[in-house]
Amino acid sequence: MGILAISGGQKAIRKQPRKSALFQNMLEEQIQIVSHLIAKREISSSPVVSQLEEKWAQYTGTKYALAMNNGTATLHSAFFSVIEKPGDEIITSVHTWHLGVTPIICAGGIPIFCDIDPLTLNINPAEIEEKITSRTKAICVTHCYGHPADMDEINKIAKKYKLAVVEDASHSHGCEYKGRKTGSLGDIGCFSLQGSKLMTGGEAGILNTDNKEYFEQAIILGHYEKFSLLSSKYDRYKGNTETVPFMNAGFKYRIHPFAAAMALVELKYLDERNALQIKNCSYISDGLDKIEGFAGPYVAPYVTKLGWLNFLIRFDPEYFKGISRRRIIEALQAEGIEAGSGRPGYIPLVRQPMLSDNDDHPGKAIWHHFVKNHPEYNIEDYPVAEKVLFERISISPMRDIEFDEEYLQQIIDAFRKVSAHRNELR
Ligand SMILES: Cc1ncc(COP(=O)(O)O)c(C=O)c1O
């Protein structure tokens, strides 16, 4: 019998965590606010939507906010605003969720991918300039897993080439770069408010910007109910209110009032919940830094506030030579850790059949509905994105649980055991 639980030893985790009172209070408030909306029959439109938009604009320090039915709609609206003609290019990261990129194609644009920084896992600013052409319209960044991208570097390049900057801040509600909120650092901020996010409405999204033109473009694309907000140059679109108003072409991207109400309550608790989570995660990261072969996620000095959508532990493949990532996860799971429970990272997007298919497959359909002559991508151009997946292990992001040193120490002990007794895994 070995020492590790996977070989018959005692489990490292014996104590279970407790849900935080903060989280319980938030749930109570959400149940009440949604019940009130049902009782009032505010089930398709409600003042709660503009309350969320006003509060979000205030929170992010931007002029305009527009709530939507999901994050994908906010990204479609952003790319619709910055893309001028079919074939325009958007420079983006190869390491992100596909829904940060397919809206580029659906707005008539072509995604041009950059590899990532090996520490932050965000777009590598050093690769952006060489990808810029006369067709480039914007740079899109995802603040991956909550860690802000290096925005000074990115904004400097954008300014030099007169490009817009779109932030996909779907992972980073409340996170800050040098004291400023993600989503307010470029020209347009896009947030998913889907159920797993740091702040959620169940299924929803919100866009924010200081730029009136971008705000108006987003209204034109998906919010006929807000056409009265458009400036006079769009009067033609508003129709003649004396008769029947025009409805115009476009989509219906408005948020459900229940989702807006839920998100409004989440916003009230966001900073406190992020802070509690980071207290838990920092305790674990500090402990892991003293254990050979493991380390917590990297945090750049420019980060002033953080929340982790995914808590990705780094491991050193050299130290664990000959032991697969799967085997390490199994050993941690046997100790009682929810290892491998979340997303360990993203498969580089250029590997997605939807982007690479060229014959009679749906991939061809998505391209050919919108743009012709799309580029061929080569996985060899993205070596960092290829590698990081095999050097990370996701564990529970420690969200909404009370800070409890005894419980957190047991997690650290589990990693220490797996590191010290790794030879049992061979
Ligand atoms: C980085 C990123 N972009 C976009 C989206 C799309 O958001 P939604 O699912 O709300 O449409 C997500 C959702 O997971 C995401 O993680």
The ligand as an SDF file (V2000), in Angstrom:
LIG
                    3D

 16 16  0  0  0  0  0  0  0  0999 V2000
  -14.5260   34.2690  -23.8310 C   0  0  0  0  0  0  0  0  0  0  0  0
  -15.9950   34.1100  -24.1350 C   0  0  0  0  0  0  0  0  0  0  0  0
  -16.5020   34.8280  -25.1420 N   0  0  0  0  0  0  0  0  0  0  0  0
  -17.8180   34.7340  -25.4560 C   0  0  0  0  0  0  0  0  0  0  0  0
  -18.6590   33.8960  -24.7800 C   0  0  0  0  0  0  0  0  0  0  0  0
  -20.0850   33.7930  -25.2230 C   0  0  0  0  0  0  0  0  0  0  0  0
  -20.9800   34.1970  -24.2420 O   0  0  0  0  0  0  0  0  0  0  0  0
  -22.4670   33.5990  -24.1820 P   0  0  0  0  0  0  0  0  0  0  0  0
  -22.3620   32.1440  -23.8550 O   0  0  0  0  0  0  0  0  0  0  0  0
  -23.1310   34.3820  -23.0830 O   0  0  0  0  0  0  0  0  0  0  0  0
  -23.1020   33.8380  -25.4920 O   0  0  0  0  0  0  0  0  0  0  0  0
  -18.1730   33.1440  -23.7220 C   0  0  0  0  0  0  0  0  0  0  0  0
  -19.0720   32.2430  -22.9690 C   0  0  0  0  0  0  0  0  0  0  0  0
  -18.6680   31.2960  -22.3530 O   0  0  0  0  0  0  0  0  0  0  0  0
  -16.7870   33.2400  -23.3960 C   0  0  0  0  0  0  0  0  0  0  0  0
  -16.2570   32.5110  -22.4080 O   0  0  0  0  0  0  0  0  0  0  0  0
  1  2  1  0
  2  3  1  0
  2 15  2  0
  3  4  2  0
  4  5  1  0
  5  6  1  0
  5 12  2  0
  6  7  1  0
  7  8  1  0
  8  9  2  0
  8 10  1  0
  8 11  1  0
 12 13  1  0
 12 15  1  0
 13 14  2  0
 15 16  1  0
M  END
$$$$
